[in-house]
Amino acid sequence: MPSEKQVNIQEPIKEDDEKEKEDGQRNVGQREKSVLQSKLTGLAIQIGYAGIAIAVLAIVILFVRFAIEKYGIEKKPWDTAHLQIFLGFFIIGVTVLVVAVPEGLPLAVTLALAYSVRVLSLSVTSSIGDLC
């Protein structure tokens, strides 16, 4: 018994959004990102990567420091109580990550806008000077 709906296996199935874009129709609910929005998105991603790198670096430094002090210098044997200390180091790394990302983005946006205003004011000043 033949199926009511036949699918061509050589042609990929397209999503509704892809079909609308091909037809030249624009989705009413979606807006295109402005240049500033796209740059801020890229900046937020970079800040996230930097936060992850710093958090991992902090955890590694704390682990290595503790291991050198306890096992290298003091020559103490492994104890299961040390797991709690290592867990504390991990929590410190997560805290660094959680604080770095939300605090870094507003700072970066503020600096970017201050720089843009400075460049714009210099541009306007030079334009007024050319008129006089």
Long-range contacts (C-beta under 8 A, 24 or more apart in sequence): 39-112, 40-105, 40-109, 43-105, 43-108, 43-109, 43-112, 44-101, 44-105, 47-100, 47-101, 47-104, 47-105, 47-108, 48-101, 50-100, 50-104, 51-96, 51-97, 51-100, 51-101, 51-104, 52-97, 54-96, 54-97, 54-100, 55-93, 55-94, 55-96, 55-97, 55-100, 56-93, 58-92, 58-93, 58-96, 59-89, 59-90, 59-92, 59-93, 62-89, 62-92, 62-93, 63-89
